Amino acid sequence: MSAAASIPLFAHRPALEPLLPQVAERQRAVLDSGRYVLGPELAEFEHEFAAYVRRRHCVGVANGTDALTIALRALGVEPGAEVIVPAFTFFATAEAVVNAGARPVFADIDLDTNCVTAQTVEGVIGSRTRAIVPVHLFGNPAPMAELSELASSRGLLVLEDAAQAAGARLEGTAAGALGDAACFSFYPGKPLGAFGDAGALLTDEDEVAAAARRLRDHGSDRRWVHSEVGFNSRLDDLQAAALRVLLPHLDEWNAARRRVASLYTESGLGALVELPPETPGAEHAYHLYVVRTPERDRVIDALDAAGIESRAYYTPPLHRQPAMAAYAREGSLPGAERLANEGLALPMGPALDTQAVQAVTTAVADALGR
Ligand SMILES: Cc1ncc(COP(=O)(O)O)c(C=O)c1O
């Protein structure tokens, strides 16, 4: 981004600003209470977020990556088992599989949703496959009906990576209530973003929730007795207090994000680049607004010169990451390659107005000489 950038990539700060005094007040109460870890604010947030997603259990953990690792362990994915992940997602999805002792297997994404499908997953199921981790990429729900049907016919677990999709819905059901368990990240800038690292995992299964609570607290559910080796990964009460203030605003912010997406469509952007796909029946959370253009690098430079922040997401794809070399396989992954080569995140957030959107579209048109 140039020093003069006036339209930021993450345009959510003005929506957050009016709530900061309330956040500070709630956090001040936590400071006064002296209860910072596994305290009442965390318990309340877990209760409220579970109710929001309509799951029986929410277990707050330190970040979304730990939520995935702990969920895989809590679901009973054994060391050496294979877990299918998209070839195109943030690195943490596959990292968590490795950290849980399992092996990631990469399935291609379909550019009609930017997510894995039953077809791309089916092609990589093997005798050691234990679970599928669909990612609701950029906030767009994966096609969960066909994935769940495939999983149940093959006896596989489904763990949703909903890190980017708090508040998204599919046929009216919240992201996070569409698999055996689900993980969220509350990293700043996510649709529900804390003021530091935070995450959670959700499930309806009592045993999975109990295992996750144990694993986040050193594998212990009784003082000084550790039944397994776990993690130190609790969502701390200062973050939970903030999240409790923000959660009631999530739906209005996501609705505003969807309005911004409509403004981009109305601005004529679709004549210049490929617009982000939406899964049929989905309410997209638009964590990121990622278009595709073969001229990506030229557009980034031109937008930068015009004071507009944009960014390539993500490149290289997972199967070509140096740390994943041991898990890369023969065979092409054309959807992942294409999105890695052409994906471009443009400014998005509840605070963008028509003028800003038009300025972005005009700058893209100028960059492409149209
Ligand atoms: C798809 C996806 N999965 C997992 C994560 C990990 O979340 P965290 O950064 O909270 O560890 C992220 C966050 O960036 C993500 O985008």
PDBQT file of the ligand as one rigid body, heavy atoms in Angstrom, charges set to zero:
ROOT
HETATM    1  C1  LIG A 401      -9.265 -20.272   6.373  1.00  0.00    +0.000 C 
HETATM    2  C2  LIG A 401      -8.528 -20.024   7.650  1.00  0.00    +0.000 A 
HETATM    3  N1  LIG A 401      -8.303 -21.052   8.478  1.00  0.00    +0.000 NA
HETATM    4  C3  LIG A 401      -7.666 -20.896   9.645  1.00  0.00    +0.000 A 
HETATM    5  C4  LIG A 401      -7.212 -19.659  10.049  1.00  0.00    +0.000 A 
HETATM    6  C5  LIG A 401      -6.438 -19.557  11.331  1.00  0.00    +0.000 C 
HETATM    7  O1  LIG A 401      -6.956 -18.638  12.221  1.00  0.00    +0.000 OA
HETATM    8  P1  LIG A 401      -5.977 -17.854  13.239  1.00  0.00    +0.000 P 
HETATM    9  O2  LIG A 401      -5.256 -16.822  12.467  1.00  0.00    +0.000 OA
HETATM   10  O3  LIG A 401      -6.942 -17.271  14.238  1.00  0.00    +0.000 OA
HETATM   11  O4  LIG A 401      -5.095 -18.867  13.858  1.00  0.00    +0.000 OA
HETATM   12  C6  LIG A 401      -7.446 -18.555   9.237  1.00  0.00    +0.000 A 
HETATM   13  C7  LIG A 401      -7.021 -17.216   9.693  1.00  0.00    +0.000 C 
HETATM   14  O5  LIG A 401      -6.379 -16.441   9.252  1.00  0.00    +0.000 OA
HETATM   15  C8  LIG A 401      -8.100 -18.741   7.994  1.00  0.00    +0.000 A 
HETATM   16  O6  LIG A 401      -8.292 -17.712   7.174  1.00  0.00    +0.000 OA
ENDROOT
TORSDOF 0
